[in-house]
Amino acid sequence: MREEIAKLNPSRVWHYFLEITKVPRQSKNEEKILQYLIDFAKSHHLEYEQDKTGNLVIRKAASADSQSQRMVVLQSHVDMVCEKNEDVEFNFDTDPIEPYLEDGWIKAKGTTLGADDGIGMATQLALLESTDITHPALECLFTVDEETGLTGAFGLDTNFLKGDILLNLDSEDDGQIFIGCAGGVDTRVELPYKKESVPANHETYRLKVYGLRGGHSGDDIHKGFGNANKILTRLMWESTDKFKLRFSSFDAGSAHNAIAREGAGVVLIPQDKTAAFEEYIAKMEKTIQKELHVTEPNVKLSLEKTSAPEFVVDEDAHFKLLNSLYACAHGVIAWSQDIEDFVETSTNLAVVKTKEDHFFILNSHRSSVETAKENAKNTVAAAFRLAGAKVEHGDGYPGWAPNPDSEIVKLTAKSYEDLFQEKPEVLAIHAGLECGLIGEKYPGMDMISIGPEITGAHSPDEAIEVRSVEKFWDLTLDVLKRIK
């Protein structure tokens, strides 16, 4: 399969993309990919520098035929979201991603592909390697830990960059030029529980929700995808009254910036109610499939008998957890009052995990309006504080205010139209981009964000369209050539 991909155009971009898929680069464990980039710089006799946070910049002088005296920053992040299907054996710390070509798209076997933002890195490396491309002086900035907290952008030194134009290569929509993004913040919740003895005359089941699309908690939050946390909560909440359900675990979701694709709980049902419970779950599978028949055609529920657990959660914590999760907001909170069909504010009930003595719940909130972002996080905090939970918020990150009069925006839009005979959309995105933080540290930086077509980011359904990568490459080269 790699051989097929290696033959695609632009060949050097795909060459480096395939190389990158071999290098482990889970967020916060990026040492190997950073070393790969440093080795690349050394082998190509390029100047490089690393800041205290781990961010790396590789610099290249302008091509001999460039008419520009500017220095342009090309920026991507080195880490990837590491998600896999439950039935796939894979170690993200050691195993190479297995990409394959299907119907004009590159996908991975059972895992995230890492096109977000491996394709940005591959584009930078192909430019740095080139000897026949017209370009101004380049600074290729590779930031660390974008996916779990924008750590690299937060820690970026204010004197690290020399350029005054920045092309962020981390967007996922062909034909769109992004000039603004939402700010974001996380909410972390700890709800304690006590362990009680397993009641007699109960049957134990593993109740599972799976087959959901998942997806990016910013880009995809408005698409009506199912959330495994919300579905599992609904089933267990209703079954508590109907069938006297008790449970020993609730685990769903894996990342703050991904919509939960699957989840499971170990539940106990009195033996005289098991037949009715099994019938109820079978009926609810059909109900949920009907409710989500367009957005989630593959959603499924499973119920398997399993051995009795060592304990059940005490009834007080049981009540507090399920009611808090049911009350917790998820999805679009508000649409923009200024931009048509644009999500202003959203929240994602991302992760619920059963720890040794408490439940851990992780939510992420986004908004292009700072006060609305604060309101979203407070709404979620209130639901859990009613249950007596410990609630903490992360530092968050700022949005990126659009500047439609920007020089690089106008130049890129003209380039796209000339190359492809159609006007691109110029808009903001409801996802977090590092541009907001970089813009705070470098107030004069003129910025855009562009990228090829990527679908299913942050899930094992992630795919990148081959044709759009060629367009993305051509656009990047033409923009660099036009900068005077």
Secondary structure, 3 states (H helix, E strand, C coil): CHHHHHCCCCHHHHHHHHHHHCCCCECCCCHHHHHHHHHHHHHCCCEEEECCCCCEEEEECCCCCCCCCCEEEEEEECCECCCECCCCCCCCCCCCCCEEEECCEEEECCECCCHHHHHHHHHHHHHHHCCCCCCCEEEEEEECCCCCCCHHHHHCCCCCCCCCEEEECCCCCCCEEEEEECEEEEEEEEEECCEECCCCCEEEEEEEEECCCCCECCCCCCCCCCCHHHHHHHHHHHHHHHHCCEEEEEEECCCCCECCCCEEEEEEEEHHHHHHHHHHHHHHHHHHHHHCCCCCCCCEEEEEECCCCCCEECHHHHHHHHHHHHHCCCEEEEECCCCCCCEEEEEEEEEEEECCCEEEEEEEEEECCHHHHHHHHHHHHHHHHCCCCEEEECCCECCECCCCCCHHHHHHHHHHHHHHCCCCEEEEECCCCCHHHHHHHCCCCEEEECCCCEECCCCCCCEEEHHHHHHHHHHHHHHHHHCC
